[in-house]
């Protein structure tokens, strides 16, 4: 018997299934694939995404990284 969770036979999701899991449109999933943010396999005309890749994308931090504001005011040449 084979184990369905092995790396030889990963669970593949369609673009529509991936979009539903991520709560985005199919077009957004295609954009994520095109930008390299999600790795997909193209089989024939269609793209398929591994379930593990969807989970990896979901756990990525979003937005800009936090950068605390400086507590000192910048020197202004007018304030001489």
Backbone atoms as SQL, in Angstrom:
CREATE TABLE atoms (id INTEGER PRIMARY KEY, chain TEXT, resi INTEGER, resn TEXT, atom TEXT, x REAL, y REAL, z REAL);
INSERT INTO atoms VALUES
  (1, 'A', 1, 'UNK', 'N', 0.832, -1.188, 0.000),
  (2, 'A', 1, 'UNK', 'CA', 0.000, 0.000, 0.000),
  (3, 'A', 1, 'UNK', 'C', 0.873, 1.247, 0.000),
  (4, 'A', 2, 'UNK', 'N', 0.341, 2.300, -0.545),
  (5, 'A', 2, 'UNK', 'CA', 1.084, 3.556, -0.567),
  (6, 'A', 2, 'UNK', 'C', 0.443, 4.541, 0.392),
  (7, 'A', 3, 'UNK', 'N', 1.256, 5.419, 0.902),
  (8, 'A', 3, 'UNK', 'CA', 0.794, 6.460, 1.812),
  (9, 'A', 3, 'UNK', 'C', 0.475, 7.700, 0.985),
  (10, 'A', 4, 'UNK', 'N', -0.768, 8.184, 1.038),
  (11, 'A', 4, 'UNK', 'CA', -1.168, 9.327, 0.209),
  (12, 'A', 4, 'UNK', 'C', -0.495, 10.622, 0.632),
  (13, 'A', 5, 'UNK', 'N', 0.131, 10.656, 1.810),
  (14, 'A', 5, 'UNK', 'CA', 0.804, 11.875, 2.252),
  (15, 'A', 5, 'UNK', 'C', 2.288, 11.866, 1.912),
  (16, 'A', 6, 'UNK', 'N', 2.733, 10.894, 1.120),
  (17, 'A', 6, 'UNK', 'CA', 4.149, 10.840, 0.757),
  (18, 'A', 6, 'UNK', 'C', 4.480, 11.920, -0.259),
  (19, 'A', 7, 'UNK', 'N', 5.766, 12.237, -0.393),
  (20, 'A', 7, 'UNK', 'CA', 6.198, 13.278, -1.319),
  (21, 'A', 7, 'UNK', 'C', 6.075, 12.836, -2.766),
  (22, 'A', 8, 'UNK', 'N', 5.955, 11.511, -3.021),
  (23, 'A', 8, 'UNK', 'CA', 5.833, 11.025, -4.390),
  (24, 'A', 8, 'UNK', 'C', 4.476, 11.354, -4.987),
  (25, 'A', 9, 'UNK', 'N', 3.465, 11.497, -4.148),
  (26, 'A', 9, 'UNK', 'CA', 2.110, 11.736, -4.622),
  (27, 'A', 9, 'UNK', 'C', 1.436, 12.806, -3.766),
  (28, 'A', 10, 'UNK', 'N', 1.893, 14.071, -3.866),
  (29, 'A', 10, 'UNK', 'CA', 1.300, 15.124, -3.038),
  (30, 'A', 10, 'UNK', 'C', -0.114, 15.456, -3.509),
  (31, 'A', 11, 'UNK', 'N', -0.919, 15.949, -2.585),
  (32, 'A', 11, 'UNK', 'CA', -2.278, 16.354, -2.938),
  (33, 'A', 11, 'UNK', 'C', -2.209, 17.621, -3.783),
  (34, 'A', 12, 'UNK', 'N', -2.779, 17.573, -4.970),
  (35, 'A', 12, 'UNK', 'CA', -2.777, 18.723, -5.871),
  (36, 'A', 12, 'UNK', 'C', -4.154, 19.375, -5.870),
  (37, 'A', 13, 'UNK', 'N', -4.144, 20.693, -5.816),
  (38, 'A', 13, 'UNK', 'CA', -5.383, 21.470, -5.824),
  (39, 'A', 13, 'UNK', 'C', -5.464, 22.278, -7.108),
  (40, 'A', 14, 'UNK', 'N', -6.656, 22.449, -7.623),
  (41, 'A', 14, 'UNK', 'CA', -6.853, 23.286, -8.801),
  (42, 'A', 14, 'UNK', 'C', -6.760, 24.752, -8.393),
  (43, 'A', 15, 'UNK', 'N', -6.702, 25.612, -9.380),
  (44, 'A', 15, 'UNK', 'CA', -6.674, 27.052, -9.107),
  (45, 'A', 15, 'UNK', 'C', -7.953, 27.471, -8.390),
  (46, 'A', 16, 'UNK', 'N', -9.078, 26.922, -8.804),
  (47, 'A', 16, 'UNK', 'CA', -10.358, 27.260, -8.166),
  (48, 'A', 16, 'UNK', 'C', -10.386, 26.808, -6.708),
  (49, 'A', 17, 'UNK', 'N', -9.891, 25.610, -6.429),
  (50, 'A', 17, 'UNK', 'CA', -9.848, 25.123, -5.051),
  (51, 'A', 17, 'UNK', 'C', -8.915, 25.980, -4.204),
  (52, 'A', 18, 'UNK', 'N', -7.778, 26.343, -4.780),
  (53, 'A', 18, 'UNK', 'CA', -6.817, 27.186, -4.073),
  (54, 'A', 18, 'UNK', 'C', -7.424, 28.551, -3.781),
  (55, 'A', 19, 'UNK', 'N', -8.117, 29.120, -4.754),
  (56, 'A', 19, 'UNK', 'CA', -8.759, 30.423, -4.567),
  (57, 'A', 19, 'UNK', 'C', -9.776, 30.361, -3.431),
  (58, 'A', 20, 'UNK', 'N', -10.516, 29.288, -3.373),
  (59, 'A', 20, 'UNK', 'CA', -11.520, 29.141, -2.319),
  (60, 'A', 20, 'UNK', 'C', -10.850, 29.038, -0.950),
  (61, 'A', 21, 'UNK', 'N', -9.758, 28.273, -0.848),
  (62, 'A', 21, 'UNK', 'CA', -9.044, 28.126, 0.425),
  (63, 'A', 21, 'UNK', 'C', -8.434, 29.437, 0.897),
  (64, 'A', 22, 'UNK', 'N', -7.969, 30.250, -0.061),
  (65, 'A', 22, 'UNK', 'CA', -7.331, 31.524, 0.281),
  (66, 'A', 22, 'UNK', 'C', -8.318, 32.683, 0.330),
  (67, 'A', 23, 'UNK', 'N', -9.563, 32.442, -0.017),
  (68, 'A', 23, 'UNK', 'CA', -10.607, 33.477, -0.068),
  (69, 'A', 23, 'UNK', 'C', -10.219, 34.618, -1.013),
  (70, 'A', 24, 'UNK', 'N', -9.731, 34.232, -2.196),
  (71, 'A', 24, 'UNK', 'CA', -9.386, 35.196, -3.236),
  (72, 'A', 24, 'UNK', 'C', -9.991, 34.707, -4.554),
  (73, 'A', 25, 'UNK', 'N', -9.839, 35.500, -5.596),
  (74, 'A', 25, 'UNK', 'CA', -10.350, 35.107, -6.908),
  (75, 'A', 25, 'UNK', 'C', -9.356, 34.184, -7.609),
  (76, 'A', 26, 'UNK', 'N', -9.856, 33.488, -8.635),
  (77, 'A', 26, 'UNK', 'CA', -8.964, 32.642, -9.436),
  (78, 'A', 26, 'UNK', 'C', -7.897, 33.487, -10.113),
  (79, 'A', 27, 'UNK', 'N', -8.260, 34.695, -10.550),
  (80, 'A', 27, 'UNK', 'CA', -7.294, 35.581, -11.190),
  (81, 'A', 27, 'UNK', 'C', -6.157, 35.935, -10.231),
  (82, 'A', 28, 'UNK', 'N', -6.503, 36.167, -8.964),
  (83, 'A', 28, 'UNK', 'CA', -5.485, 36.481, -7.954),
  (84, 'A', 28, 'UNK', 'C', -4.524, 35.301, -7.789),
  (85, 'A', 29, 'UNK', 'N', -5.042, 34.072, -7.807),
  (86, 'A', 29, 'UNK', 'CA', -4.177, 32.891, -7.706),
  (87, 'A', 29, 'UNK', 'C', -3.244, 32.835, -8.915),
  (88, 'A', 30, 'UNK', 'N', -3.772, 33.105, -10.101),
  (89, 'A', 30, 'UNK', 'CA', -2.925, 33.135, -11.302),
  (90, 'A', 30, 'UNK', 'C', -1.842, 34.206, -11.172),
  (91, 'A', 31, 'UNK', 'N', -2.188, 35.363, -10.616),
  (92, 'A', 31, 'UNK', 'CA', -1.202, 36.427, -10.398),
  (93, 'A', 31, 'UNK', 'C', -0.128, 35.983, -9.407),
  (94, 'A', 32, 'UNK', 'N', -0.533, 35.290, -8.337),
  (95, 'A', 32, 'UNK', 'CA', 0.429, 34.801, -7.348),
  (96, 'A', 32, 'UNK', 'C', 1.382, 33.780, -7.977),
  (97, 'A', 33, 'UNK', 'N', 0.856, 32.949, -8.870),
  (98, 'A', 33, 'UNK', 'CA', 1.696, 31.971, -9.579),
  (99, 'A', 33, 'UNK', 'C', 2.672, 32.699, -10.494),
  (100, 'A', 34, 'UNK', 'N', 2.158, 33.666, -11.246),
  (101, 'A', 34, 'UNK', 'CA', 2.986, 34.418, -12.186),
  (102, 'A', 34, 'UNK', 'C', 4.103, 35.180, -11.467),
  (103, 'A', 35, 'UNK', 'N', 3.808, 35.731, -10.288),
  (104, 'A', 35, 'UNK', 'CA', 4.795, 36.496, -9.517),
  (105, 'A', 35, 'UNK', 'C', 5.736, 35.612, -8.719),
  (106, 'A', 36, 'UNK', 'N', 5.504, 34.310, -8.730),
  (107, 'A', 36, 'UNK', 'CA', 6.368, 33.387, -8.004),
  (108, 'A', 36, 'UNK', 'C', 6.078, 33.288, -6.523),
  (109, 'A', 37, 'UNK', 'N', 4.961, 33.827, -6.081),
  (110, 'A', 37, 'UNK', 'CA', 4.611, 33.763, -4.668),
  (111, 'A', 37, 'UNK', 'C', 4.014, 32.415, -4.297),
  (112, 'A', 38, 'UNK', 'N', 3.451, 31.732, -5.273),
  (113, 'A', 38, 'UNK', 'CA', 2.959, 30.366, -5.100),
  (114, 'A', 38, 'UNK', 'C', 3.567, 29.534, -6.215),
  (115, 'A', 39, 'UNK', 'N', 4.107, 28.381, -5.850),
  (116, 'A', 39, 'UNK', 'CA', 4.700, 27.482, -6.830),
  (117, 'A', 39, 'UNK', 'C', 3.618, 26.522, -7.298),
  (118, 'A', 40, 'UNK', 'N', 3.483, 26.407, -8.617),
  (119, 'A', 40, 'UNK', 'CA', 2.449, 25.556, -9.191),
  (120, 'A', 40, 'UNK', 'C', 3.047, 24.682, -10.285),
  (121, 'A', 41, 'UNK', 'N', 2.341, 23.623, -10.600),
  (122, 'A', 41, 'UNK', 'CA', 2.717, 22.740, -11.703),
  (123, 'A', 41, 'UNK', 'C', 1.691, 22.921, -12.817),
  (124, 'A', 42, 'UNK', 'N', 2.176, 22.958, -14.030),
  (125, 'A', 42, 'UNK', 'CA', 1.259, 23.062, -15.153),
  (126, 'A', 42, 'UNK', 'C', 1.138, 21.683, -15.796),
  (127, 'A', 43, 'UNK', 'N', -0.072, 21.176, -15.775),
  (128, 'A', 43, 'UNK', 'CA', -0.361, 19.886, -16.384),
  (129, 'A', 43, 'UNK', 'C', -1.362, 20.134, -17.504),
  (130, 'A', 44, 'UNK', 'N', -0.889, 20.039, -18.726),
  (131, 'A', 44, 'UNK', 'CA', -1.748, 20.376, -19.861),
  (132, 'A', 44, 'UNK', 'C', -1.988, 21.875, -19.886),
  (133, 'A', 45, 'UNK', 'N', -3.238, 22.262, -19.868),
  (134, 'A', 45, 'UNK', 'CA', -3.599, 23.690, -19.892),
  (135, 'A', 45, 'UNK', 'C', -3.761, 24.289, -18.510),
  (136, 'A', 46, 'UNK', 'N', -3.766, 23.460, -17.475),
  (137, 'A', 46, 'UNK', 'CA', -4.156, 23.922, -16.156),
  (138, 'A', 46, 'UNK', 'C', -3.008, 23.885, -15.154),
  (139, 'A', 47, 'UNK', 'N', -3.085, 24.784, -14.182),
  (140, 'A', 47, 'UNK', 'CA', -2.124, 24.816, -13.091),
  (141, 'A', 47, 'UNK', 'C', -2.701, 24.080, -11.889),
  (142, 'A', 48, 'UNK', 'N', -1.809, 23.383, -11.186),
  (143, 'A', 48, 'UNK', 'CA', -2.175, 22.702, -9.951),
  (144, 'A', 48, 'UNK', 'C', -1.170, 23.075, -8.878),
  (145, 'A', 49, 'UNK', 'N', -1.667, 23.246, -7.666),
  (146, 'A', 49, 'UNK', 'CA', -0.850, 23.697, -6.540),
  (147, 'A', 49, 'UNK', 'C', -0.899, 22.622, -5.466),
  (148, 'A', 50, 'UNK', 'N', 0.269, 22.309, -4.897),
  (149, 'A', 50, 'UNK', 'CA', 0.314, 21.340, -3.806),
  (150, 'A', 50, 'UNK', 'C', -0.345, 21.949, -2.570),
  (151, 'A', 51, 'UNK', 'N', -1.055, 21.117, -1.817),
  (152, 'A', 51, 'UNK', 'CA', -1.725, 21.574, -0.597),
  (153, 'A', 51, 'UNK', 'C', -0.708, 22.162, 0.381),
  (154, 'A', 52, 'UNK', 'N', 0.491, 21.580, 0.442),
  (155, 'A', 52, 'UNK', 'CA', 1.535, 22.087, 1.339),
  (156, 'A', 52, 'UNK', 'C', 1.980, 23.491, 0.922),
  (157, 'A', 53, 'UNK', 'N', 1.963, 23.776, -0.367),
  (158, 'A', 53, 'UNK', 'CA', 2.337, 25.101, -0.865),
  (159, 'A', 53, 'UNK', 'C', 1.292, 26.139, -0.457),
  (160, 'A', 54, 'UNK', 'N', 0.028, 25.760, -0.474),
  (161, 'A', 54, 'UNK', 'CA', -1.044, 26.664, -0.037),
  (162, 'A', 54, 'UNK', 'C', -0.872, 26.973, 1.445),
  (163, 'A', 55, 'UNK', 'N', -0.578, 25.953, 2.243),
  (164, 'A', 55, 'UNK', 'CA', -0.364, 26.162, 3.679),
  (165, 'A', 55, 'UNK', 'C', 0.853, 27.047, 3.924),
  (166, 'A', 56, 'UNK', 'N', 1.926, 26.855, 3.149),
  (167, 'A', 56, 'UNK', 'CA', 3.113, 27.690, 3.281),
  (168, 'A', 56, 'UNK', 'C', 2.774, 29.148, 2.986),
  (169, 'A', 57, 'UNK', 'N', 2.008, 29.386, 1.938),
  (170, 'A', 57, 'UNK', 'CA', 1.627, 30.751, 1.564),
  (171, 'A', 57, 'UNK', 'C', 0.746, 31.381, 2.649),
  (172, 'A', 58, 'UNK', 'N', -0.178, 30.595, 3.211),
  (173, 'A', 58, 'UNK', 'CA', -1.094, 31.121, 4.225),
  (174, 'A', 58, 'UNK', 'C', -0.363, 31.545, 5.501),
  (175, 'A', 59, 'UNK', 'N', 0.768, 30.904, 5.804),
  (176, 'A', 59, 'UNK', 'CA', 1.486, 31.218, 7.040),
  (177, 'A', 59, 'UNK', 'C', 2.530, 32.314, 6.866),
  (178, 'A', 60, 'UNK', 'N', 2.691, 32.822, 5.644),
  (179, 'A', 60, 'UNK', 'CA', 3.641, 33.909, 5.418),
  (180, 'A', 60, 'UNK', 'C', 3.135, 35.193, 6.060),
  (181, 'A', 61, 'UNK', 'N', 4.057, 35.993, 6.613),
  (182, 'A', 61, 'UNK', 'CA', 3.627, 37.295, 7.124),
  (183, 'A', 61, 'UNK', 'C', 3.181, 38.194, 5.967),
  (184, 'A', 62, 'UNK', 'N', 2.235, 39.064, 6.234),
  (185, 'A', 62, 'UNK', 'CA', 1.734, 39.962, 5.197),
  (186, 'A', 62, 'UNK', 'C', 2.084, 41.403, 5.543),
  (187, 'A', 63, 'UNK', 'N', 2.039, 42.259, 4.566),
  (188, 'A', 63, 'UNK', 'CA', 2.293, 43.679, 4.786),
  (189, 'A', 63, 'UNK', 'C', 3.767, 43.999, 4.898),
  (190, 'A', 64, 'UNK', 'N', 4.040, 45.234, 5.209),
  (191, 'A', 64, 'UNK', 'CA', 5.414, 45.693, 5.369),
  (192, 'A', 64, 'UNK', 'C', 5.947, 45.260, 6.724),
  (193, 'A', 65, 'UNK', 'N', 7.248, 44.989, 6.800),
  (194, 'A', 65, 'UNK', 'CA', 7.802, 44.658, 8.110),
  (195, 'A', 65, 'UNK', 'C', 7.740, 45.856, 9.050),
  (196, 'A', 66, 'UNK', 'N', 7.583, 45.582, 10.332),
  (197, 'A', 66, 'UNK', 'CA', 7.479, 46.643, 11.325),
  (198, 'A', 66, 'UNK', 'C', 8.818, 47.346, 11.480),
  (199, 'A', 67, 'UNK', 'N', 8.789, 48.669, 11.404),
  (200, 'A', 67, 'UNK', 'CA', 9.973, 49.479, 11.648),
  (201, 'A', 67, 'UNK', 'C', 9.560, 50.588, 12.597),
  (202, 'A', 68, 'UNK', 'N', 10.089, 50.544, 13.832),
  (203, 'A', 68, 'UNK', 'CA', 9.682, 51.568, 14.805),
  (204, 'A', 68, 'UNK', 'C', 10.109, 52.954, 14.358),
  (205, 'A', 69, 'UNK', 'N', 9.309, 53.929, 14.739),
  (206, 'A', 69, 'UNK', 'CA', 9.630, 55.319, 14.407),
  (207, 'A', 69, 'UNK', 'C', 10.773, 55.798, 15.280),
  (208, 'A', 70, 'UNK', 'N', 11.542, 56.696, 14.746),
  (209, 'A', 70, 'UNK', 'CA', 12.641, 57.278, 15.500),
  (210, 'A', 70, 'UNK', 'C', 12.067, 58.208, 16.569),
  (211, 'A', 71, 'UNK', 'N', 12.673, 58.200, 17.753),
  (212, 'A', 71, 'UNK', 'CA', 12.199, 59.071, 18.828),
  (213, 'A', 71, 'UNK', 'C', 12.816, 60.460, 18.749),
  (214, 'A', 72, 'UNK', 'N', 13.807, 60.627, 17.913),
  (215, 'A', 72, 'UNK', 'CA', 14.430, 61.938, 17.747),
  (216, 'A', 72, 'UNK', 'C', 13.906, 62.573, 16.473),
  (217, 'A', 73, 'UNK', 'N', 13.729, 63.872, 16.508),
  (218, 'A', 73, 'UNK', 'CA', 13.261, 64.551, 15.316),
  (219, 'A', 73, 'UNK', 'C', 14.446, 64.785, 14.376),
  (220, 'A', 74, 'UNK', 'N', 14.207, 64.705, 13.087),
  (221, 'A', 74, 'UNK', 'CA', 15.299, 64.916, 12.138),
  (222, 'A', 74, 'UNK', 'C', 15.770, 66.387, 12.175),
  (223, 'A', 75, 'UNK', 'N', 17.042, 66.581, 11.961),
  (224, 'A', 75, 'UNK', 'CA', 17.608, 67.933, 11.907),
  (225, 'A', 75, 'UNK', 'C', 17.091, 68.640, 10.667),
  (226, 'A', 76, 'UNK', 'N', 16.622, 69.810, 10.827),
  (227, 'A', 76, 'UNK', 'CA', 16.131, 70.597, 9.723),
  (228, 'A', 76, 'UNK', 'C', 17.061, 71.783, 9.544),
  (229, 'A', 77, 'UNK', 'N', 17.511, 72.013, 8.348),
  (230, 'A', 77, 'UNK', 'CA', 18.462, 73.098, 8.098),
  (231, 'A', 77, 'UNK', 'C', 17.835, 74.479, 8.340),
  (232, 'A', 78, 'UNK', 'N', 16.535, 74.563, 8.396),
  (233, 'A', 78, 'UNK', 'CA', 15.864, 75.835, 8.618),
  (234, 'A', 78, 'UNK', 'C', 15.936, 76.227, 10.094),
  (235, 'A', 79, 'UNK', 'N', 16.054, 75.248, 11.008),
  (236, 'A', 79, 'UNK', 'CA', 16.051, 75.493, 12.445),
  (237, 'A', 79, 'UNK', 'C', 17.394, 75.993, 12.984),
  (238, 'A', 80, 'UNK', 'N', 18.255, 76.538, 12.221),
  (239, 'A', 80, 'UNK', 'CA', 19.577, 76.989, 12.681),
  (240, 'A', 80, 'UNK', 'C', 19.485, 78.084, 13.635);
